[in-house]
Amino acid sequence: MTHVFFDFDGTLADSSQGIYLAFAAACKNAGICTPDFDIFCTHIGPPIHVIAKRLIPDIASDQLEKIRSDFRAEYDNKYYKMVDWYDGVAEGLRWLASQPENHLSIITNKPTLPTTNIIAAACLESLFDCVIGIDYRNQHAIGPTFESKTEAIGFALSLTNCPRQDAVYVGDTPSDRQASQQNRIHFIAATYGFHQWQQRELDGTVAAYSFAEMITAMEAER
């Protein structure tokens, strides 16, 4: 039995345009110049306040909080709908879910409700056992927002009763790999996503250059 946990942004879908527009609106509200789109995209993955701090190192704490709050309001109510699924994702997910030995779930730094709404709009919600966003525990009144992807993966393993040797996480950033390693589960790098992987970064890492290659790589990992 294999439980495949997917990241969302940069792994299943390109949501960069909506994320950027929400961030740009939040920056404007805070009186801060918005970084270029191409530069911003290379940082997508962590929560928005982490991205903002990396892009604007000298940002004041009150401005950072305003950007975080305004981004959530803009994205969760408006821009979350701007999603382009990567080639072969819908078909590939349906095939994976059709195999009796597979279970599929999502673990993402996006909030749970927008992620669930996006998946439902694509008629893919029935394929996943659970969708765990950064605020999953808060949404279900069982605990605080996750501090990190590492914590979210650990929670997901417990929630699904999944043995670590039977779990694989598919993500597009080195931080996704680190979170997987810290939970002692398999990892596949979606190199077609937002992070611009260098070959040296991929040493010892299973890499997929398309969603179809991810499926092949996952089969080889078994």
C-alpha positions as CSV (number, residue, x, y, z in Angstrom):
1,M,0.0,0.0,0.0
2,T,1.4,3.4,-1.0
3,H,0.1,6.8,0.3
4,V,1.1,9.6,-2.1
5,F,1.1,13.0,-0.5
6,F,1.2,15.9,-3.0
7,D,2.2,19.5,-2.6
8,F,-0.2,21.8,-4.5
9,D,1.4,25.0,-5.8
10,G,4.1,24.1,-8.3
11,T,3.4,20.4,-8.1
12,L,-0.2,19.9,-9.3
13,A,-1.0,23.3,-10.6
14,D,0.6,26.6,-11.6
15,S,-1.2,29.2,-9.4
16,S,1.6,31.7,-9.6
17,Q,-0.5,34.4,-11.4
18,G,-3.2,34.5,-8.7
19,I,-0.6,34.4,-5.8
20,Y,1.4,37.2,-7.4
21,L,-1.6,39.4,-8.0
22,A,-2.8,39.0,-4.4
23,F,0.7,39.7,-3.2
24,A,1.0,42.8,-5.4
25,A,-2.3,44.1,-4.0
26,A,-1.1,43.5,-0.4
27,C,2.3,45.3,-1.2
28,K,0.4,48.2,-2.7
29,N,-1.7,48.5,0.4
30,A,1.4,48.5,2.6
31,G,3.1,51.1,0.5
32,I,5.8,48.6,-0.7
33,C,7.1,48.2,-4.2
34,T,6.2,44.8,-5.6
35,P,9.1,42.5,-6.8
36,D,9.0,41.4,-10.5
37,F,6.8,38.4,-11.3
38,D,9.7,36.2,-12.4
39,I,11.7,36.8,-9.2
40,F,8.6,36.3,-7.1
41,C,7.8,32.9,-8.7
42,T,11.1,31.4,-7.7
43,H,10.2,32.0,-4.0
44,I,6.7,30.4,-4.1
45,G,6.3,27.5,-1.7
46,P,6.5,28.8,1.9
47,P,3.8,30.8,3.6
48,I,3.4,34.3,2.3
49,H,5.0,36.1,5.2
50,V,8.1,34.0,4.8
51,I,8.2,34.9,1.0
52,A,7.7,38.6,1.9
53,K,10.6,38.5,4.4
54,R,12.9,36.9,1.9
55,L,12.1,39.3,-0.9
56,I,12.0,42.4,1.4
57,P,14.6,41.7,4.2
58,D,14.3,45.1,5.8
59,I,10.5,45.1,6.0
60,A,9.0,46.4,9.3
61,S,7.1,43.9,11.4
62,D,3.8,45.9,11.1
63,Q,4.2,46.0,7.3
64,L,4.9,42.3,7.2
65,E,1.7,41.5,9.2
66,K,-0.3,43.8,7.0
67,I,0.9,42.1,3.9
68,R,0.1,38.7,5.4
69,S,-3.4,39.7,6.4
70,D,-4.2,41.6,3.1
71,F,-2.8,38.8,1.0
72,R,-5.0,36.3,2.7
73,A,-8.1,38.5,2.1
74,E,-7.2,39.1,-1.5
75,Y,-6.2,35.5,-2.4
76,D,-8.7,33.5,-0.4
77,N,-11.7,35.5,-1.7
78,K,-10.7,36.4,-5.3
79,Y,-7.4,35.3,-6.8
80,Y,-7.4,31.6,-5.7
81,K,-9.5,30.8,-8.7
82,M,-6.6,31.6,-11.1
83,V,-5.1,28.1,-11.5
84,D,-3.6,26.3,-14.5
85,W,-3.2,22.6,-13.9
86,Y,0.0,21.1,-15.2
87,D,-0.2,18.8,-18.2
88,G,-1.4,15.3,-17.4
89,V,-2.3,16.0,-13.8
90,A,-6.1,15.3,-13.9
91,E,-5.6,12.1,-16.0
92,G,-2.6,11.0,-13.9
93,L,-4.4,11.5,-10.6
94,R,-7.4,9.6,-11.8
95,W,-5.1,6.7,-12.9
96,L,-3.2,6.7,-9.6
97,A,-6.5,6.7,-7.6
98,S,-7.8,3.8,-9.6
99,Q,-5.0,1.6,-8.5
100,P,-6.1,-0.4,-5.4
101,E,-2.7,-0.1,-3.7
102,N,-2.7,3.7,-3.8
103,H,-4.1,6.4,-1.5
104,L,-3.8,10.1,-2.4
105,S,-3.8,13.2,-0.2
106,I,-2.6,16.8,-0.4
107,I,-0.4,18.6,2.1
108,T,0.1,22.3,1.3
109,N,1.1,25.6,2.7
110,K,-2.1,27.0,1.2
111,P,-5.1,27.4,3.4
112,T,-7.4,24.3,3.4
113,L,-10.6,25.9,2.2
114,P,-9.3,27.6,-1.0
115,T,-7.4,24.4,-1.9
116,T,-10.5,22.3,-1.4
117,N,-12.5,24.7,-3.5
118,I,-10.0,24.6,-6.3
119,I,-9.9,20.8,-6.3
120,A,-13.7,20.6,-6.2
121,A,-14.0,23.0,-9.2
122,A,-11.9,20.6,-11.2
123,C,-14.0,17.6,-10.1
124,L,-11.0,15.9,-8.4
125,E,-12.1,16.0,-4.8
126,S,-13.2,12.4,-4.7
127,L,-9.6,11.2,-5.5
128,F,-8.1,12.4,-2.2
129,D,-8.4,10.9,1.2
130,C,-7.7,14.3,2.8
131,V,-6.6,17.8,1.9
132,I,-4.4,19.3,4.6
133,G,-3.7,23.0,4.4
134,I,-1.5,25.0,6.6
135,D,-4.5,25.9,8.8
136,Y,-6.1,22.4,8.8
137,R,-6.1,22.0,12.6
138,N,-7.5,25.5,13.1
139,Q,-10.2,24.9,10.5
140,H,-11.2,21.7,12.4
141,A,-10.9,23.2,15.8
142,I,-8.3,20.6,16.9
143,G,-5.2,22.8,17.2
144,P,-3.1,25.7,15.9
145,T,-1.9,26.5,12.4
146,F,1.1,24.3,11.4
147,E,4.4,25.9,12.0
148,S,6.0,24.2,9.0
149,K,5.5,21.7,6.3
150,T,7.5,19.2,8.4
151,E,4.9,19.4,11.1
152,A,2.1,19.1,8.6
153,I,3.5,16.0,7.1
154,G,4.0,14.4,10.5
155,F,0.3,15.2,11.3
156,A,-0.8,13.7,8.0
157,L,1.1,10.5,8.7
158,S,-0.7,10.2,12.0
159,L,-4.1,11.2,10.7
160,T,-4.0,8.6,7.9
161,N,-2.3,5.9,10.0
162,C,0.3,5.6,7.2
163,P,3.6,3.8,8.0
164,R,6.5,6.0,7.0
165,Q,8.0,3.3,4.7
166,D,4.8,3.4,2.6
167,A,4.6,7.2,2.2
168,V,6.0,9.4,-0.5
169,Y,5.8,13.2,-0.8
170,V,5.8,14.9,-4.2
171,G,6.9,18.6,-4.0
172,D,8.7,21.2,-6.1
173,T,11.1,22.8,-3.6
174,P,14.2,21.8,-1.5
175,S,12.2,22.7,1.6
176,D,9.6,20.1,0.6
177,R,12.5,17.6,0.3
178,Q,13.8,18.6,3.7
179,A,10.4,18.2,5.3
180,S,10.1,14.8,3.8
181,Q,13.6,13.8,5.0
182,Q,12.8,15.0,8.5
183,N,9.7,12.8,8.5
184,R,11.8,9.9,7.1
185,I,9.6,9.3,4.1
186,H,10.3,9.1,0.3
187,F,10.5,12.2,-1.8
188,I,10.1,13.0,-5.5
189,A,11.1,16.4,-6.8
190,A,8.7,17.9,-9.3
191,T,11.3,19.8,-11.2
192,Y,8.8,21.3,-13.6
193,G,7.4,23.5,-10.7
194,F,8.4,26.9,-9.3
195,H,11.9,26.2,-8.0
196,Q,14.7,26.3,-10.5
197,W,16.5,23.1,-9.5
198,Q,20.3,23.0,-10.3
199,Q,21.7,19.6,-11.1
200,R,23.9,19.6,-8.0
201,E,20.7,20.0,-5.9
202,L,19.3,16.8,-7.3
203,D,22.1,14.5,-6.3
204,G,20.6,11.6,-4.5
205,T,17.1,12.8,-5.2
206,V,14.4,11.2,-7.4
207,A,13.4,13.8,-10.0
208,A,10.4,14.1,-12.3
209,Y,10.4,16.6,-15.2
210,S,6.7,16.2,-15.9
211,F,3.7,14.7,-14.0
212,A,3.9,11.6,-16.2
213,E,7.5,11.1,-15.2
214,M,6.4,11.5,-11.5
215,I,4.2,8.5,-11.9
216,T,7.0,6.5,-13.5
217,A,9.4,7.6,-10.7
218,M,6.9,6.6,-8.0
219,E,6.5,3.1,-9.5
220,A,10.2,2.8,-9.5
221,E,10.4,3.8,-5.8
222,R,8.2,0.8,-4.8
